[in-house]
Amino acid sequence: MDRNSREERRQGPSLVRGRMVPDSTYDERLLDHRDPADWLHQDPWRVLRIQAEFVEGFGQLAELPPAVTVFGSARTSVGAPEYALGEHLGKALAQAGYAVITGGGPGCMEAANKGAREAGGVSVGLGIELPFEQKLNDYVDLGIEFRYFFVRKTMFVKYSQAFVVLPGGFGTLDELFEAVTLVQTGKITMFPIVLLGTAYWQPLLDWINQTLLANGMISPDDPKLLHLTDDPDEAVRHIVTSHQQAAVESRVRAATAEAEEA
């Protein structure tokens, strides 16, 4: 490939092409180990850029309606069953009144954005700078490009009320287990997590039960944090029901606290 004419990369709000594309990403430079004193000269300035990404993300996403984040592989082809599953899911979420947030890329992410947009819903993509070319898909209505993974992850959790996870690879697993850990430790509450695709996810659930649980590495109720289904409509019903139950429980707690104070 002719680097000068074809290669391009998004870096936050910037677009660079050809010879202007650096040899590493912002995340890589942040985490790479250099001379022990380098952080004295570079890291304090990075803090300002990181702060700016948080401010930009908070500002753009603060007025979203209730939203659900959909994760899944960027490698899923348009004609694959998982792509159709993602489209159906995006449509069902939009019809239930949820904005749909994805990583903004191709594959399953594009499918969910497409389903949401075509159903008249709000379609959001939170992209990330990668060492290979990847742009926001054409079905994103609101898109933000991030330099740092951890800033992007914060946005996924802060502005979502649930996660639905389609088949995917390391990136998808990373987001899945981070969400489960946040729920398990009480950092986020009443946050449904749905695995969509029984044949794909059942072996993982079997390992969780037969290895993690069997060896006492997790609590007996922890596997219940994951809801498995093949039906996008059931996934949405599970999310809606969970949120309705959470609202009822919140009102009961408030009424009980008020009665105790009286």
N, C-alpha and C positions, 0 to 999 in steps of 0.2 A: 504494500500500500504506500502511495506517495504521501508521506507525513505532511508535507507542506500544503497539500490541496484537499486532503480528505479527512484526516483525523480531527476530531473536535471533542471538547469536554465542557460541561457546565460546572462552574465553581461558584456556588451560591448564586448571586444575581448576575454573574459574569459568564460570558461565553468566550472560550479561547479555541483557536484552530491552528493547525499546521505547526510551525516552529515555535509558536507561543504555548503549546501544550507542555506542561512540566513533566519531568520523569517520575514524579511521585505525587500522591494526593495529600491534602491537608491533614487527614487522619493519620496517614503514614508518617508524615513529618512530626506530628505531635507525639506519637507513640514510639518512634524510632529512638534507639539508645545512641546518643552521641557523647562527646566529651562531657565529663561531669559538670563542668561550669557553663555549658551552653544554655541551660535553662535560665541562668541569670540574665542573659541577654535577649532570649527569644520568647520564653513562656509568658512573661508578664504581658507582652504585646498580644499574644494569642488569646489571653483572657478577654481582651476587648473585642476581638473578632467573635469569640464564642458568645459573649454577652450580646453582641449585635444579632447573632442568629436566634438566640432566645427571644429577644425583643421583637424581631421580625415575625417569628412564628406565632408568638402570643398575639401580636396585633392582627395578623391575618386570619387566625382561627378562632378568636374569642367569640365571635358572633355566629358561629355555626349552630345549626339546630342539633338536637341529639344525634350522635353519630356512632357508627360501627366501623371498626377497621377490619379489612379483609386482607389476609396474607396468603401467599401462594407463589409458586415458581414463576420466574420470568421466562423460563425455557419452554413453557407449555405452548404448543402450536395452536393456531386459530381453529383448526378442525378437530382438536382433541376433545374427548368427553369432559375433561376437567375445565376446558374453556367454556363449554356450554353450561356446565354447573356454575361457574363463576358469573356468567351472564344472568342466569336464572336467579341466583342469589342477590346480585346487585339490584335487579328489578324488584324482587320481593322486599328487600330492605327499604328501597325508595317508596314503595307503595305503603309500607308500614310507617312512613314518616321519618325515616332515618337518613341522614347524610351518609355517604359511603366514602371512607378514606382508605387509600391503598398506598403502596410505595411508589405509585405513579409510573411504573415500568410496563413492559410488555407481558405477554402470557396471562396468567390468572389475574394479575392486577388490572391489566387492560380489560379483561372480560368483565370484572366486577364494576369498573368505571363505566364501561359501555352499557351494561344493564341498567345501572342507576340513571345515567344520563338519558337514555332512551325512554325510561319510565317517568321522566320529568323530575327526577330527584337531584340533589346536590352531589356532585362528583368531585372528589378532592384527591390530589396526588402529592405525596411528600417524597420528592426525589433525593438522591444522594450522589455525591461525586464519587465515581469509581475509576479504576485505572483503565477500563475499557469503555468504549462509547455506549451510552445508553441515554435516551432522552425521554421526557414525559410523553405518555401516550396521547393520542388525539382525542380521547374522551374525557380528559380532565378539564373541569371548568375552573377550578382554583388549584394552582400548582405552586409549590415552593421547592426550590433546590437547596439542599443543605450540604455543608462541607463536612460536618461531624456527625458520626453515627449516633452518639449519645444524646445530642440535641434532638435529632430526628425521633429517636425512641421516646424521649420525653413527650413530644408532641402527639405521638400515637396514643400514648396512655392517657395524657391529660385531657384530650379532646374526644375520647371514645368512651362509650358506655358498655362496650362488649367487643370481643374479638371473634372472628370466624376464620378458621385456618384451613385452607385448601391444600392439596398435596404440594410439597415443596422440598427444598434442600436445606443446606446449613443455615442460610439466612432466615428461612421460615421457622426452623427449629429454634434458632436463637430467640426470635420474637415470642414464640410459643412458650418456651420455658421461662423466659423473663417475666411474662405475664402471669404464669402459674405461680412463680415465686412471689410476686408482688401480692397476689391474692392470698396465698398460703400464709404470708407473714403479716397480713392485715394492712399493707401499705395502700391497697385499693380494696374497696368493699363492694359487695353485690355486683361483681363484674363477670358476667357469663362468658365462658370460653367454649366455643363449639368447634369440634373437628369434623370437617365435611369430607366424607369418603371412607367408608368402613373398611374396604379391602386394603387401603393404603395405611390407615392409622391403627387398625386393630393389633397388628404385631407390636407396635410401640406400647399400646395400652397393656398388652399381655406382659411385656417386659417390665413395665412399671409395677404391675400387680405381682408378678411371679419372682421378680428380682428385688426391686426397691422395697416394696411393701413386705415381702417375705423375709427380708433381711433387716427389717426395722429401720430402714433409712427414711421412710416417710410415715405419716400417721394414717390410720385406717380410713379416715374421711378424705384424704388428699386426692385419691383417684376420682372421687366424685366431682372434683372441680372441673373435669373435662366431660363434655357432653358429646357423644358420638352419634352421627346420623349420615344417611345418604341423601336426605331430602332437604333442599334449601328452604322450603316452606316450613318444615319442622324446625329448622335452625332458627328461623325468624320468630316462630311461635314461642320457642324456648326463651329467646331473648326478651320478647314482649312480656311473657308471663313472669320471668324473673324480675323485671323492672316493676311490674305491677305489684308483685309480692313485696319487693323492697319498699315501695311507696306506702303500702299498708303498714308494714312493720315500723316504718319511720313515724307514721302518724300515731301508732299505738305507743311507741316509746315517748313521743312528745306529750301525749295525753297523760301517760303514767307519771312522767316527771312533773307535769303541771299539777296533777292531783297530789303528789307527794309534797310539793311546795306549799299547797293550800292547807 
